[in-house]
Amino acid sequence: MSTEPLRCAGALIVDDDDRLFFQRRSPHRRLFPNCWDVVGGHLESGEDVEAALRREVTEETGWTVSHLLGPVGEYRYVGDDGLARIEYDWLVRVEGDLTRPRLEVGKHTEFRWLAEEDVALLDEHRDVNDGLIRRIAEEAFAALRAMDR
């Protein structure tokens, strides 16, 4: 068994009002059940981060990535399954009806567009010491502000 961390890609989708898209994971998911999360997942064999971002956005929302705006960060964590992961998160813009994502049945139950002042919502159902998704959101908003300068 490999000791290398699983490689993941995360898309922080930005709308025209500089809000970010989050979706709630289904309560029966093994990792982070009932928690808010970004769009994303594991890289498939031979896939690079950009290809994974494009694939995951389409699979999880039905939208198409139109622009990679820039990197947010690289995050290392160990999931509830004991597997180490490294996640590469990027700010992206998409094409499609932003009011009607096509959430993956059985995997996600709802979605929200959050402004920077709303990130506390991301702590719902998270372990008190986790804070990862909120930190990613805060760093994404900071990266977005830096791009606007």
Secondary structure, DSSP 8 states (H G I E B T S, - for coil): ---S-EEEEEEEEB-TTS-EEEEEE-TT-SSSTT-EE-EEEE--TT--HHHHHHHHHHHHHS-EEEEEEEEEEEEEEE-TTS-EEEEEEEEEEEES-TT-----TTTEEEEEEE-GGGGGGGGTTS-TTT-HHHHHHHHHHHHHHHHH-
